Amino acid sequence: MARARERGADITSRGHMPSWNCSLHNRPSRLLAWQAGFRLVREYVHYAAGSPVSHHRLSA
C-alpha cells in the first residue's frame, strides 16, 4: 500500500493526476485503491466483443 501512495505522490509531483481503474467486481483492487487514498469519481460501463464472460467470473 505504501508503494501505491508513493507512486501517486510521484505522479502528482510531475504535474499529473494519478488514477486507478478496475472492474466493479474486483473488490480487493477497489479496497486497495481506497486504502491508498484514491476516491471514486465515476463508474463507467465496460463493453467487450467476442465470447461472453461466464457469470461466475463476474462475482469475484
C-alpha positions in Angstrom: 0.0 0.0 0.0 2.8 2.4 0.8 4.1 1.7 -2.7 0.8 2.8 -4.2 0.9 6.0 -2.2 4.5 6.7 -3.2 3.6 6.2 -6.9 0.6 8.6 -6.6 2.8 11.2 -4.9 5.4 10.8 -7.6 2.9 11.2 -10.4 1.4 14.3 -8.7 4.8 15.8 -8.3 5.2 15.6 -12.1 2.1 17.6 -12.7 -0.2 14.7 -13.5 -3.3 13.3 -11.8 -2.9 9.6 -10.7 -5.9 7.4 -11.4 -6.9 3.8 -10.6 -9.3 1.7 -12.6 -10.6 -1.8 -12.1 -13.7 -3.9 -12.5 -16.7 -3.1 -10.4 -16.5 -6.7 -9.2 -12.8 -6.6 -8.2 -13.3 -5.9 -4.6 -9.7 -6.4 -3.5 -8.5 -3.9 -6.0 -11.2 -1.4 -5.1 -10.3 -1.7 -1.4 -6.6 -1.3 -2.1 -7.3 1.9 -4.1 -9.4 3.2 -1.3 -6.7 2.5 1.3 -4.1 4.1 -0.9 -6.2 7.4 -0.9 -8.0 7.1 -4.2 -11.7 8.1 -4.2 -14.4 7.1 -6.6 -15.1 9.9 -9.2 -17.3 7.9 -11.6 -18.2 4.4 -12.7 -18.5 3.5 -16.4 -19.7 0.6 -18.4 -17.1 -1.8 -19.9 -18.1 -3.3 -23.3 -16.4 -6.3 -24.8 -16.8 -8.2 -28.1 -16.4 -11.9 -28.6 -17.3 -14.8 -26.3 -19.4 -13.8 -23.3 -17.8 -14.0 -19.9 -19.4 -16.6 -17.7 -21.5 -15.3 -14.8 -19.3 -17.0 -12.1 -16.3 -14.9 -13.2 -18.3 -11.7 -12.6 -18.9 -12.4 -9.0 -15.3 -12.1 -7.8 
